[in-house]
Amino acid sequence: MGIVTALLICGAGGAYYYFEIMSADQEEKKPPVDDRAFIYVEVPPVVANFSVKGKMRYLQITLSLQTRDTASSELLKDNLPLIQSELLLIMQASDFDDLNTRDGKKRFLTLVENDISALFDQSPKPFELERAMLTGFVVQ
């Protein structure tokens, strides 16, 4: 009877330790949720021309850049000509047919996010860019 009681006490102690101590450690490891509101910066349209099978084709892209940081949004707004220039370079280096596919657009947006972030890596304040989104895509 004493052995059974000792086993029950040890089991209860182990269960208490697991649920109270171990669960608390796991809860502390969860990353904090960023509850700041999104800020969107609209990039004016950028037009690039492509020679496709001997014909001149045009592509106009309009983007929105998403951040949650006010300083980053101001930095983006203050540097829109630089961002448009970077977009034009990325567009001209891209394959026209690839840009017309869903996967090609996703790759393009990834390039845009990486290149824009790289433009502001040396900024005195931390730069935050959550994502780039296509808001206009016109092929002619």
N, C-alpha and C positions, 0 to 999 in steps of 0.2 A: 504494500500500500504506500509506503514511504517512497519507493522508487517511482511509482506511477505519479505521485504528487510532484516529485522533483522533475520528472520529464515534462509534466504539464506546465510547471512554472518556467522551465527552460524554453519550452516551445512558445509560451505566451511572451516571454521576454524577447525571443528571436523575432517573433511576428511584430511586436511593438517596435523593435529596432528597425526592422525592414520598412514598415509602413510610415513611421514617423521620421526617422533619420535619413534613410536612403531616398525616400520620396521627396523630402525637402531639398536634398542635394540636387536631384534631377530637376526640380522646379527652378532652382537658382540658375541652372545652365541654359535655360531658354533665353533666346535673344530678346531684347526689349522691342516692343512694337513701336514703329515710328508713326505717331498720330498727327504729324504736321500735315497741313493741307497741301495738295499739289499746286504747283505754279507752272503754267504753260507759257512758253515763249514761242511765238509764231515767227517762223523764218520766211521772209518774202520768197516768191517763186524763183526758181533757178531753171534756166533753159539751156540745154545742151544739144548740139547737133551731131548726128552720126551718119556715116556713109554705110548704107546697108544694101548690098547687092547692086551697087551703082546708083542707088537713089539716096537723096538726102532725106533723113528722118529727123524729127525733133522730139525731144522729151522734156516736159516741164514737170518739175517736182516741187511740191510745197510740203514743208515739214513743221511739226511742233516738237519742241524739246521740253521734256518733263523733269522737274526738279521739285524739291521741297524746301530748298534753301534760298532765302531772299537775296543774300549776297551773290549766290551763283546765278540767279535769274537776272540780276542787274548786270553782272559780268557778261552774260550771254547777250542781253539787249544792247549793251555798249559795243559789242564786237560782232554785230550782225554782218557787216561787209566781209570780215575775216571768215566767218562761218559759211557765207554764201560762196566765197572763193574756194574754200575747202570742199564744199559740196560739188562745185563744178569740176574740180580736179578728180574727185572720186567718180563722178558720173562719166567723165571722159575716159577714165581708165577701165570702166566697166564694159562688159559685153551687152550690146543693145538687146539681143534676144534673151539673154539671161535676166535682164532687168524686167522683162515682161512676164516672168514666172513668179509664182508665190515664193518659192525658195530663194530665187534671185533677189527678190525684194527684201527678204529677211536677212540675207547676207549683206546686202547694201546697207540696211539699217544698222547692222552690227559694225560694219566699217565706219559708218557715220558716228556712232556712239564712241568707238575707240579713238577715232581721229580728233573729234571735238574734245574729248577728255584729255588727249595728249596736248592739244593746243594750250590748255590751261593748267597743265601739271606744275608749272613753275610759278603759279599764282601765289601771292603771299598768304592768302586765306585758303582753307581747304575748298576744293571745287566738287560739287555734287551734280551729277547728271544721272537721272534714273533711266530714261529711255528716250529714243527718238521715234517719232511716229509719222508715217506718211499721212498727210491730210489732203493731198492732191497729187494726181498722177495722170498726166495727159500725154498721149502719144499721137504724133501727126505724121 
